[in-house]
């Protein structure tokens, strides 16, 4: 059963979002989508479509299976975000004929969560810490995963993925995608399209990156590169901390010729010049 109430945007920020310690980009995305007067529905059971209709935020404090694939487009037409406040494992599905037009935000907390959506417009997902599985549709999706061994599949579309620490698997499908990778033993396949994979500052581990078809960039401007070797379409890069990157089908490489993040040192080169530089 839902508890319904109105809040101001500032009250949403202080009373709902701040206690969850969401990434700033996620909180800002939610706040920027809200009207000044926010209609909130709070749930301790699985919501119905009727309970969601006309609401701006759905705040859900239960774990387990929350399957909303049967709701209609009209039920979630006004909804800006599904916010899970529980730290229990959540299996959330928004994967029916009426959910393809959802373009809001989905957030979960700690826990080993499963999030499945099918938006053809694009959703923003924050899965928190834990070993999470995120699957999105063919829209322009943005996925932010916290610490844990995560599996992220974003399908077709121009998608953005940010991984935390952990052994992650990322498949972004076709489209011009951007992936920023943290520490861990990670695998990234960006499929067809003009994609960019970037190693985050301080990230370390063993990495398998496949750019697929298209003009793809591997951005190592925040990494200390020790050696580079090329064998056909495969480039093996060793960093000063002994991290190893195996990169396949990348045409352009970005690195800092003066160290890390210097004002004038970042260059973009083809594979032969990259190999020659190290």
N, C-alpha and C positions, 0 to 999 in steps of 0.2 A: 504494500500500500504506500502511496506517495504522500510526502509532506511537502506542501507547496507554500512558497513565500517569495516576496519581492526583496531585492537588495540593490543598493547602489553599486556601481562598478568598483568604487574604493572598498566597499564592504566585501565584495567578491574576492578582491585581491588579498585583503587582510584576513578574512575569515575562512576562505576556502583554498586559495592557491598558495599563499605563503606557507602554511603549515605542511604542505606536501613537498616543499623544496624542489619544485619542478625546474627544469632548465629555463633560464630567463627567456629564451626565444619562444618556448612553448607558452609560458605565462603571458608574454606580450601578444602572441598570436590570439589567445583566447580573449584577452582584454580588449584588443583592437577590434574584435568582431562584435562586441557587446554594445547594446544600447545603454543609455544612462540609467534606465530602470530595468533591472534584470529579473526575469521570471525563472525561479529555481524550483526544480522538483528533486526531492531527496528520497532515496529508495533503500529499504533493507530487504527487498525481495525483487524478483525479476520484473522490470517494468512492462506494462502493456503499451500498445500503440496509443490508446486513448489517453493514458496518463502522460505520455510524452508530448502529445499534440499541443502546440502553442507555447511550449516552454523554450527557454534559451539555454539553460544548463540542466543536464541530468547528472546528479551526484549519487553514485551507487556504492554502497558500503557492504557488499557481499562478494564472496569468492565463489569458485565453482563455475558451472556452465551458465552463461548469460547469452542465450541465443535470441537475437532480435531480427533474424532474417525474414520473419513473416510480417513485419510491420510495413505500413504503406509509406509512399513518398510524402503524402500529406501529413502523416504522423510526425515526421522529422524535418519538415520544410523549414521551420523556424529555429531548429536546434543548432547551437553553435559548438557544443562539446559534450562528450560523455567523459565524466571524471570519476575514476574508481579510487576510493579512499582506503580500501582494505589492503593489507599486506599479505593476504592469502593468495594462493594461485587463482588466476582468473582465466577462463576460456570464453572469450567474447567473440561473437559472430554477428556481423552486419553484412549479410551475404545473400540477399534475396532480390527479387525483381523490383521491390519498392525502395531499395537502399542504394541503388546505383547513383543517385543524384546527391547523396550526402557529401558535403565538402567541408566539414568541420574538423574538430580535434578529438582525438581519443587518447586518454592518459591512463596508465596503470602504475601502481607502486611497486614495492619489492614483491618478490614471488616469481615463480616460473610460469609466465603468462603466455597465452595463445591469443593472438588478435588476428581476425580474418575479416577483410572488407573487400568490396567489389566496386568501389566508386569509379565511375568513368570520368569524373571531374578532377578528383584528387583529395586526399585526406592528409592530415598531419597526425603522426602517431609518436607518442613518447611512452616507452615500455618500462622505464625504470630499471632497477637492478634485478638480477635473476637470470635464469636461463630461459630466454623468451623466444617465441616463434611468431614472426609478423609476416602476414601475407596481405598484399594490397592489390587493387585492380589496375585498370589500364589508364588511370588519370595521372595527373602531375602530383605525385605523392612525396611527402617528406617524413622520414623515419629517424628518430633519435633513440638509440638503445644505450642503456647504462652498462654497468659492469655485469659480466656473466657471459656464458657461452651461448650466443644468440644466433638464430637463423632468420635471415631477412630476405624475402622475395617480393619485389615491388612490381613485377610485370612490366608491360609496355608503358611508355610515357616518359617524360623528362623528370626523372626522380632525383631526390637528394637523400643520402643516407649518412648518418654519423654513428660510428660504433664506439663503445667504451672499451675498457680492458676486458680481456677474455678471449676465448678461442671462437671466433665468429665466422659464419658463412653468409656471404652476401651475393645475391643474384638480382640484378636490376633489370634484366630483360632489355628489349629494344627501346631506343630513345636516347636522347642526349643527357646522360646521367652524371651525377657528381657524388663521389663517395670519399669521406674522410675516415681514416682508419686509426684506431688506437692500438695499444699494446696487446700482444697475444699471438697465437698461431692462427692466422686469419687467411681465408680464401675469398677472393672477390672476382666475380665474373660479370662484366658490365654489358655483355651482349652487343648487338649491332647499334651503331650510333656514334656520335662524337662525344666521347666520355672523358672524365677526369677522375683519377684516383689520387688522393693526397695522403701522405703519412703525417699524422698529427705530431706536434712538437713533443719530444720526449718519448715517443712511441718506440717500442722495441719488441722483437719477436721473430718468428719465421712466417713469411708471407708468400702466398701464391696469388698473383694478379693476372687476370686475362682480360685484355681490352676488347677482344672480339673485332668484328668488322667496323670500319670507320676510322676517323682521324682521332686517335686517343692520346691523352696526356697522362704521364706519370709525374706527379709533383712531389719532389723530394727537397724542396727549398728549405724545409725545417729539419733536415737530417744531416748528419755528418757522414759523408760517403768516404769509404776507404778504397774499394776496388770495384771495377766494372768489367764484365766480360760478356761478349756477344757470341751466340751460336745460332745463326739464322734468325728466326723470329723471337728467339728466347734471349733475354738479357738477365744476367745474374749480378746482383748488386750486394756487396757486403758493406755494412756500416761499421763505424769505429767501435761500436759496442758489441760487435760480432753478430748483430742481426743480419738475416739473409732475406733478400727479396728476389723472387723469381718472377719476371715480368714477361708476358707473352703478348704479342700483337699490339705494342705501343709504338707509335710513330714519333712522338715528341717527348722530351724529357726536360723537366724544369728543376734546376738546382741553383744553389747560391755559390758562386765562384769565390766568394770572400769568407765563407763560413756558414752561419745560420742567420737568416732574416736581417741581413745588412741592407742599408738603403739602396745601394747601387750594384749589388752583386748578383741578383737573380737573372739567369739567362734561360732561354728556351732553345734547345738544339735537337737535331735529328740524332738517330741512334749511333751513327758512325762518329759524330763529334763527341757524343756523350762517352762512348767507349774510349776515344782517344784522350779525353780529359783526365781519365783516371787509369 
